């Protein structure tokens, strides 16, 4: 199943923060709106979104591009080799 993991990037103390991670099943992903991943079930995709939420809860970024790249790398690494 194909899922789109998306999130909000918002200003915070010390820089931008990523929050509100969610995984939605899609037929055609929208690249600018998040990261597309293959996942076996909604439950696995939800666990990946929760792991991202925990991973980025305290991290701050200087710009939106850096935040997006960090989340994308984390999600792809987890989807390929992690518990999701």
N, C-alpha and C positions, 0 to 999 in steps of 0.2 A: 504494500500500500504506500502511496505517496502522500507525504504530509508537508505542510508548510509551518515551520516554527517561526513565530513572530514575537515581537516585544515592543515595549515603549522605551525610547531614549529621552531622558528628562534631565534638566539641570539639577545639580545637587552640590552640597558643600565639597569643594575640592575638584569639581569637574562633572562631566556627564555620567549618569548612571543608567543601567539597563534594568528593567523591571517588567513585571506583568507578562512573563513568558507564557505562550500558549501554542498548542499544536492542533492544526485543523487539517482534516483529510481534504485533498484537492485532486482534481484531474489535471489541471494545468497550473503550475506554480507561478507566482508573480515575484520575480527576482528582487525587485526593489523593496518588496514588503516583508522580506524575511529570507530564511534559508530552507530550501527544499531537501527533504531526506526520505529515504526508503525506510519504512519501519513495518514490522509484522502485524502490529495491532495498535489501536488507539491507546491502550494501556501502556504499551512500550513508549509510544510517542509522548504520552503525558508524563511518564517517568523521566524522559529526556528533558522535557520542559522544566520539570521540577529541579532536576540536577543543574540546569543552566541558571535557574532562579537562585539556587544556593551558591553556585560558583561566582555569580556576578553581584551578589547582594552588597558586598563591601568594596568592589572595584570601582574606580573612577577613571574617566578618559578625557583627554584634552580636546577631542573632536569626534564627530559622529562617524567618520570613516574608520578611525581607530577602534571605536566601539564595535562597529559592524564586523570588521575583520576579526577581532578577538572572539566574538560570539560565533561567527561562522566557523572558525578554526576549532573551537571547543565542540560545537555541535557535530561537525564532520568527524572529529576524532572519536567522540563518544558513540556516534552511530556506527562507525566501522569497528571499533575495538572495545567499546565500553559496555556497561551493563544494560543499556537501553535496548 
